[in-house]
Amino acid sequence: MRLPPFSTLRYPGMACTPDQATSPSEEAFSSQISLAQNVQAVHSVPFIPFNMGGGEPWQFQPETRENPSDAFAGEWSAGFSTLAQRPPPPETPQVIRDALKGIPPSTFAQRPSSPETSSIIETALQGEQLLAMRKRSADHATNRMSMPPQAKLVKKSFIVGTDLLRKVEADPTLIQNIGLAEFARQEGVPKHSLREYVCTDGSLRKAGRDRIAEENGWRFAPIDADFLWKVKVNPELVRDADGLVDFAERENVKYETLRRYVTADGELRPAANDLLGKEDETLKTTVEDDLLREVKANPSLIPNAGGVAGFAIQRGYFYSVLNNYFNESGSLRKMARDRIAEKDGHRFAPVDTTFLRKVKANPGLVRDAGSLVRFAEKKNFKYATLRHYVNADGSLRPIGRNRITREDKTVTSEGSQV
């Protein structure tokens, strides 16, 4: 505790500060001695009594601002004062010693503690218990703190199956109660894929109803060249039907197939023009390596032509053919990159029956990679070859299953001959 400057203290019996006094009274001096002795007892400060023996009038020296080491030059030593330099504490008065006779010394348990002290001790004990629990659960090998387990992530499928659509059709409240996004997360399907088949209120869209109807045996009308010519000549058929969905229901065609060929305002898409141009022998169906290298060196050729569709018209190709090799931005797709790499001497891994059996036993290999294109890049396969045997969801196509069946029959026949 720091005391205020001595020059600003007011003592009992004094109406002024010490620096204003010239001759304090005997009563004031007695009070000063009593106060100074108390300060000495608490702070072990030696008391120097005032000069009361006459002579020069008593003058109080104001507080000095100089360094204490300079003031006590010759007697001051660096560091703390020693015990010998400190005056002994005053003796306890006889009256107090007589009053304390017969009273045993108090123990720590008998001494009351303040509410603040008890709360601090309780908090400290709780902290010690928490640290002990963490220490027991820590990894003793690396002395790491235990962490909560990570949330289990649901693997996302890239195909919305008909079983899921039937489940929603039977009970739309599954989506109404938690929302479309949360339901997609629980089922492990992308929400944007589920939104193509299901509405936010749990009802099925036209594409979802078509999937279930086709599985139940319903036959839809084909979208052929005659149908596309009818739409091309009279786009009002789509507009008068109040949208592409109503037009698909009226014409009994699959909505998913129709929207690949026709826009919502009745215009034909590039894929429809390809279907109509099959009789045109001038359109090219084979993409040369020179065209791939040309676009690779200058990707802006495709955006400048208005996209892949405009570039196909400009170069005399079918849109569906060029769409397998180029993106709308002008970058090369996996098939185009494989073509160039193979011409440059790169060797791809073969798609043999051993690999097909592995995929058949674990279709999740493809789904875990993210897509069939990424899986082909990861395993060093040609994408054009791989997609003939494996679907995007990891299941085998009929040609892939037939290769395994033929090999099994060959092994069986050779074993019977032996």
N, C-alpha and C positions, 0 to 999 in steps of 0.2 A: 504494500500500500504506500502510495506516495503522498506525503504531507504537503499542505500548501506552504508557500514561502513563509519563513519565520517572521519576516517583516510585516506581513499582513494579518497576523494573529491578533485577536483581541483577548486579553486575559481578564479573569474575574476581578472586579474592583477597579478596572481601568476604563476610562471613557475615551481612550485614544489608542492608537497603535504605538508599539514600542518606540518607533523612531520619532514620534511626537512628544514622548514623555522625557522629562529631565530628572525628576526625583520621585520614584514610585513610593507609595506608602508602605508601611510595614505589613498591613493586611494584604495588599496586592503582591508584595514580595513573597509572603507565605504561600499564597495561591500559586505563584509562579514556580516555587520550589516543589509544591505538591504535583503540579502538572508535569514538570520536567522529570520528576522521579517516575511518574507513570510512563512517560515516553521512554525513559531509560529502561524500565522493567520490560516493556514490550519489544522495543527495537534494539536493545543493548547499546544505546547511544550514551556515551559518557556525559555526565551533567557538569557543567561549569557554572557555579553560582555567580550572581552578579556582585559587583563591588559595592558593598554597603559601608565601607570603612572611611568614608569621607574623601577628601582630596578633590580631584576633578569631578565635576558632575557626571553622572552616568549617562553615557551616550551609546545608543544601540547602533551597531554596525549593520548597514543594509546587506541584503543577500548578495554574495559575490557570484559572478558568472565565470570566474576563471576555472581552469582545469584543476580538479582536486589533487592530481599528482604534482602540479606546480605549487599548490598551496602547502602541501606537506613535504616539500623537498627535504631530503636528508632522512626523513622518517618513513617515507612511503616506499613500499616495495610492490613490484608488479604482482598481480594475482590476488587471491583472497587473503583476508587477514587471518592470522593464526589464532588459536585458542588463547594463547598467552596474552595477546594484544587486546582481547575482549575483556571487559570488566565482569566480575562475577555477578549473577542475578541477585536481587535483594532477598533477604531472608523472609520467610513467611511470618507474619505477626503472630505473637504468642496467643492472642485471642482466637485466631482462626485455627491454630493448632489444637487448642483446648477443645474447640467445638467439633473438630473432626475425630477426636479420640473415640474409639469403640466402633467406628464405621469401617467395615472391610472395604478394600479397594474394589471398584466396580469392574466387571468383566465386559467383553465386547458384546456378549449376548444381552447384557442388561442395559446397554446404552441404546436409547431410541434412535432410530434412523429417520431421516427426513423422507417425505413421500418421493421427492425427486431421486434420492439415492436408491430407494427400493425399486423404482421403475427402471433406473439405469442398470441395476444388477440383474433384474429380470430380463431385460432386453439383451444384455451381454450373454446370459446363460442360454437364451434361445438361439443367439448367433453361434455359440459354441456347439450346441446340438446340431444345428443345420450344417456347420462345417464338418462335424464328425460324420453325419449321414452322407454328405457328398464325398468325403474321403473314402468311406467304405464302398461306395458305389463307383468309385473312379477306376479307371484301367490301371492296374499296378505296373503293367509293362511300360506304358508311356506316361503315366501319371496325368492322364487327361480327365477332365470333368465329364460325367455322364451326360449325354444329350438325349432328348426325347426322340422316339422313333419317328422316322419320316412317314408322311402320309402315304398310304398305298395308292399308287397311280393306276388307273384303269387303262389297259391297252385299248387303243382306238381301232375299230374296224373301219374299212373303207367301203363296205357294202352294207346297205340297209336291207336286211333280209325280210322276206315276207312273214316270217314268224313274228318279228317285232311289229310289223304293220297290223297283223291280225290281233296282236295283244292290245294295241292302241285302239283298234276298231271296236273291240269287245268292251273296253273300259276307257273312255276318253278322259275320265277324271284323273288318270295317271299323270296326264300333262297339265290338266287344269289346276291340280293341287300344288304342284311344285314348279311349273313352267317348262317350256320347251328346252331351254338351255340346260337346266339341272337334270331333266330326264335324259337328255342325250349324254350327259356326263356319266350318269349312273349306268346307262346301257353300253357305254364305251363306243359311241359312234359320233362322228363330227356333227355339230349342230347344223351347219350349213347344208349337209347332205340330208339330214332328217327333215329340214325345213322344205325340201323339195317334195316331200311326200305327205307331210302332216302340217295342219294349221296350228296356230297358237291355242285354239280352243279345244284341241284334241281330235277334231274331225279330219278325215283323210282328204287329201287333194286328189285331183284327177289322176295324177301319175301313180299315187298309192292305190287307188281303186283299180286302175288298170293292171297293176302288178298282181293283185289278189285275184282279179277276174281271169287273167291269163293262166294263173296256176290252177284255177278251178275248171279250166277247159274252154273258156270263152275264146272264140275266133274273131280276131280283128281283121278289118279289110287292109290289104297291102297298100303301101304308098309307092306306087310305080310311076312310070313316065306319063301315063295317061292322066293320072290324078294331078301330077304337077303341072301338066299342060293346061288342065282345066283351071287351076288356081292362077297360073301365069296370065291366062287370057282374061280372067275375071277376078281380080283381087277383092272385089266387093263381096264375094262370098264369105270371106273371113270377117270383114268389117260388119256386114249385116248380121252375122251370127253373134255379135256382141263379144268378140274376143276369140282367141285361139282355142281356149278350153271348150267353149260351147260348140265351136266348129268341129273339134275332134269328136265330141259326143254325137253331133248330128251325122257326121260321116262315118262313125264307127271305126276310127283309127286310133292308134295309140298316141297319146299326147307326147310322150317322150320322143317318139320317132318323128312326129309331125313338127315339133319345134326345131329339130335339126335341119329341116328343109324350108320352113316357112316362118316369116316373122309375124308379129302381132298385127301388123297393118296389111298383111296379105302379100308382101313382097317375098320373092324366092331368095334363099340363101345360096352361097357359092356351092354347097354340096348338092343342092337341087339342080343348079346349072350343070354340074358334072354328070348327074344322072340323066339329064336331058341331052347332054352332048356326047353320050356314049356312041351314038351313030355317026358322030363327026370324026372321020378318020384323020383329020389334020391335027387333032389335039394329041400331045405327047403323053405317054404313060411311064416313061423311063427317065430318071434324073441322072444326067451325066456327072462324072466326077469334076469336070471342069466348072460346071455351074456351082457345085458345092464350094469349090475353092474360091470362085469369084465372089460369092456371097460372104464367105468367111473373111476375105480380104476387105470387103466393103459392105458391111451390114446395112448401111443406109439405103441400099438399093430397094429393099422391101418396104420400109416406111415411106420412101419417096414415091413408090408406085401405088400407095393406098392400102398397104397390107399384103398379106399372102394372096388374097383373092385377086387384087389388082395386078400383082406381080405374075400370077398364073395366066391372066388374060394377056398381059404384055408379052410374055415369053411363049405363049401357046401351050400351056400345060393344064392338066386337070387340077383343080384346086385340092381335091382329096389326096392327090399324089404329093404335091409340094408341101401340104400341111404336115406330112410325116417327117419332113426334113428341116423345116424352118419355123421359127416363132414369129409372131407379129412384129417383134422388135428387130428382127433381122439376125438374131443369134441362131446357131445351129442346134438342132435337137440331137438326141443320143444316136439315132440312126445315122445321121449325117456325120457325126464325129467318129463313129465306128467305121464308116466307109473310108474316110480319109486316113484314119489310123491304120487300117488294114492295108491300104495301098502304100503306106510308108513303112510297112514291115512289122507292125505290131502283131503279136500272136495272142489270140483269145483262147480261154479255156473252153473245152468242148462240153456241150450239153448232152451227157450220156445218161444211161439208165441208172447208174449209181447215184448221180445227182437227183434224178427224178424220183427215185425211191426216198431219198432224204427229204425232199420237199413234200412228198405225199404223206410221209410220217409226221411231218411238222410244218404245216402251212404257215405257222406264225413266223417263220424265217423271213418271208416276204413282207408281212405286215410290220414286223419290227424294224425293217429297213426304211419304211416310210412309203415306198412305192416300188413298182416293178423296175422302173428306170434306175433308181438308187440301188436296188438289189443287184442289177446287172453290172453297175459300175463297181460295186463293192466286191463282187465275185469274179470280175473280169470276164463277163459274158457279152456276146453280141446281143444287143437288145432285139434286133430283128429276128434272131433265132430263138431267143428265150420266150418271146411273147407268143410263139406258135405252140408252145408246150405248157405254159403256166399263165394262169389268170392273174388279174391285179390283186385279188384277195388271197393269193397263195395256193389256191386249188389247181389241180392239173386239168388241162383241157383234154378232150377225148383223144387227140393224137398222142398226148403224153401218156395217158393210161394204156393206150393200145401198144405203145412201145414196150412198156413193162409186161403186158400180157403176152406179147409175142416172144419176149425173151424167156418168160417162165415156161411157155409151151416148148420152146426149143430145148431148154434144159431138161424138161420132163421126158421129151422124146429121146434125147441122147441117153438119158439114164435107163430108159426101158430097153434100148437096143443093147446096152452093155450087159 
